[in-house]
Amino acid sequence: MEIKQIDLNQMQEIYDKCAIKDFPKSELKPFRHIKRLYDEGKYMGYVFYENEEFLAYAFMTIVPNESISLLDYFAVDINKRGLGIGSKCLKLLKTIGKEIIIVESEDPQFAKTPDELNTRIKRINFYKNNGLYASDITTEVYGVEYRIFALLADENVAIDNEQTASVTKRLYNSMFTPLQMINVTINN
């Protein structure tokens, strides 16, 4: 499997064909916001493929000149899920030059249906099973509650809640204007 950075036009194509099906409407920001962040040098996209076959994609917010990013959208092709591809993609993401990749996963406590609860629990278990640091941090972004995880490029480096909260706040400050209400909480 290989990873390749893509440009804005390729991100728009994936957004239109895949992201709108892969993510609930409440989680999907309008593409014009992605374009704005991309134009400001704060957004990048990747595709994962094998033998020229598309397998998955990842859209990420970055803080320019820092080695941190937020995994904004990540999904495996719907016909290839459950084959271990997502786990391989996370390993490849460690190679892109970011020391810490923050991951938001929808908080199961706020699921509205049994199916939504099941999906949220599966996502959290996926991140835990792939060795991401499960922090005690929750955030609320545009009315959606998230639990925060951290993917570390170097597995020998430790991270704690305070560091994870600091990185998350720097990423959110890069993404949002001060007028937008974003809550970051450490739950002990």
C-alpha positions as CSV (number, residue, x, y, z in Angstrom):
1,M,0.0,0.0,0.0
2,E,1.2,3.5,-0.8
3,I,0.2,7.0,0.4
4,K,0.1,10.1,-1.9
5,Q,-0.6,13.7,-1.2
6,I,-3.3,15.1,-3.4
7,D,-4.3,18.6,-4.6
8,L,-7.5,20.6,-4.0
9,N,-9.2,19.4,-7.2
10,Q,-8.6,15.8,-6.2
11,M,-9.9,16.6,-2.7
12,Q,-13.1,18.1,-4.2
13,E,-13.6,15.0,-6.3
14,I,-13.3,12.7,-3.2
15,Y,-15.5,15.0,-1.1
16,D,-18.2,14.9,-3.8
17,K,-18.0,11.2,-4.4
18,C,-17.1,9.7,-1.1
19,A,-17.1,12.1,1.9
20,I,-20.8,13.0,1.6
21,K,-21.6,9.3,1.8
22,D,-19.0,8.4,4.5
23,F,-19.9,11.1,7.1
24,P,-23.1,12.3,8.7
25,K,-24.2,15.7,7.5
26,S,-23.6,17.2,11.0
27,E,-19.9,16.3,10.7
28,L,-19.2,17.4,7.2
29,K,-18.1,20.9,6.7
30,P,-18.9,22.7,3.4
31,F,-16.1,22.3,0.9
32,R,-15.6,26.0,0.8
33,H,-14.3,25.8,4.3
34,I,-11.8,23.1,3.2
35,K,-10.8,25.3,0.3
36,R,-10.2,28.3,2.5
37,L,-8.0,26.3,4.8
38,Y,-6.2,24.8,1.9
39,D,-5.6,28.3,0.4
40,E,-4.2,29.4,3.7
41,G,-1.8,26.5,3.8
42,K,-3.6,24.8,6.6
43,Y,-5.1,21.8,4.9
44,M,-3.9,18.7,3.0
45,G,-5.3,15.5,1.6
46,Y,-4.0,12.1,1.0
47,V,-5.1,9.0,-0.8
48,F,-4.1,5.4,-0.1
49,Y,-3.8,3.0,-3.0
50,E,-2.4,-0.3,-4.1
51,N,-1.6,-1.2,-7.7
52,E,-3.4,2.0,-8.7
53,E,-6.6,1.0,-6.9
54,F,-8.1,3.6,-4.6
55,L,-8.4,2.2,-1.0
56,A,-8.9,5.2,1.3
57,Y,-8.5,8.9,1.9
58,A,-7.5,11.2,4.7
59,F,-8.1,15.0,4.9
60,M,-6.0,16.8,7.5
61,T,-5.8,20.2,9.1
62,I,-2.3,21.4,9.8
63,V,-0.7,24.2,11.7
64,P,2.0,25.7,9.3
65,N,5.6,25.3,10.6
66,E,4.5,22.9,13.3
67,S,4.7,19.1,13.4
68,I,1.0,18.6,14.4
69,S,-2.2,17.9,12.5
70,L,-5.8,16.9,12.9
71,L,-7.2,14.0,11.0
72,D,-10.3,15.8,9.8
73,Y,-11.8,13.1,7.6
74,F,-10.6,9.5,7.2
75,A,-12.4,6.7,5.5
76,V,-11.8,3.4,3.7
77,D,-13.7,2.8,0.4
78,I,-17.0,1.3,1.5
79,N,-16.4,-1.9,-0.5
80,K,-13.1,-2.5,1.2
81,R,-13.9,-2.1,4.9
82,G,-13.2,-4.8,7.4
83,L,-10.0,-5.9,5.6
84,G,-7.4,-4.2,7.8
85,I,-6.9,-1.4,5.3
86,G,-7.7,1.3,7.9
87,S,-5.0,0.0,10.2
88,K,-2.4,0.0,7.4
89,C,-3.4,3.6,6.5
90,L,-2.9,4.8,10.1
91,K,0.7,3.3,10.0
92,L,1.4,5.1,6.8
93,L,0.1,8.4,8.2
94,K,2.9,8.2,10.8
95,T,5.3,8.7,7.9
96,I,4.1,12.1,6.6
97,G,6.3,14.1,8.9
98,K,3.8,15.0,11.7
99,E,4.8,14.0,15.2
100,I,1.3,14.2,16.6
101,I,-1.9,13.6,14.7
102,I,-5.0,14.5,16.7
103,V,-8.1,12.4,16.0
104,E,-11.7,13.3,16.9
105,S,-14.2,10.4,17.3
106,E,-17.8,11.1,18.0
107,D,-18.7,10.6,21.7
108,P,-21.0,7.6,22.2
109,Q,-22.7,9.3,25.1
110,F,-24.4,11.6,22.6
111,A,-25.6,9.1,20.0
112,K,-29.2,9.5,19.0
113,T,-29.9,6.0,17.7
114,P,-28.7,2.5,18.5
115,D,-27.0,2.4,15.0
116,E,-25.2,5.6,15.7
117,L,-24.1,4.3,19.1
118,N,-22.8,1.1,17.5
119,T,-20.9,3.1,14.8
120,R,-19.3,5.4,17.4
121,I,-18.2,2.5,19.6
122,K,-16.7,0.7,16.6
123,R,-14.7,3.8,15.6
124,I,-13.4,4.3,19.2
125,N,-12.4,0.6,19.4
126,F,-10.7,0.9,16.0
127,Y,-8.5,3.8,17.3
128,K,-7.8,2.1,20.6
129,N,-6.9,-1.2,18.9
130,N,-4.5,0.6,16.6
131,G,-2.6,2.1,19.6
132,L,-3.8,5.7,19.5
133,Y,-3.5,7.5,22.9
134,A,-7.1,7.7,24.3
135,S,-7.1,11.0,26.2
136,D,-9.7,12.1,28.7
137,I,-10.4,15.1,26.5
138,T,-13.7,15.9,24.9
139,T,-14.5,18.7,22.5
140,E,-17.7,20.2,21.1
141,V,-17.4,21.6,17.6
142,Y,-20.6,23.0,16.0
143,G,-22.8,21.1,18.4
144,V,-21.0,17.7,17.8
145,E,-19.3,16.1,20.8
146,Y,-16.0,14.3,20.2
147,R,-13.5,12.3,22.2
148,I,-9.9,13.1,21.4
149,F,-7.2,10.6,20.5
150,A,-3.6,11.1,19.5
151,L,-1.6,9.2,16.9
152,L,2.1,9.5,17.5
153,A,4.7,9.1,14.8
154,D,7.2,7.7,17.4
155,E,5.6,5.0,19.6
156,N,8.4,5.5,22.1
157,V,7.2,9.1,22.9
158,A,4.7,9.6,25.7
159,I,1.9,12.1,25.6
160,D,-0.6,13.1,28.4
161,N,-3.9,14.9,28.6
162,E,-2.4,18.4,29.1
163,Q,-0.2,18.0,26.0
164,T,-3.0,16.6,24.0
165,A,-5.3,19.5,25.0
166,S,-2.6,22.0,24.1
167,V,-2.1,20.5,20.7
168,T,-5.9,20.3,20.1
169,K,-6.4,23.9,21.1
170,R,-3.5,25.0,18.7
171,L,-5.2,23.1,15.9
172,Y,-8.6,24.5,16.6
173,N,-7.2,28.0,16.8
174,S,-5.7,27.5,13.4
175,M,-9.1,26.3,12.0
176,F,-11.6,28.5,13.6
177,T,-12.1,32.2,14.2
178,P,-12.2,33.4,17.8
179,L,-15.9,34.1,17.5
180,Q,-16.8,30.4,16.9
181,M,-17.5,28.5,20.1
182,I,-15.3,25.5,20.4
183,N,-15.0,23.8,23.8
184,V,-12.0,21.7,24.8
185,T,-12.4,19.9,28.2
186,I,-10.2,17.5,30.2
187,N,-12.4,15.1,32.0
188,N,-10.8,13.6,35.1
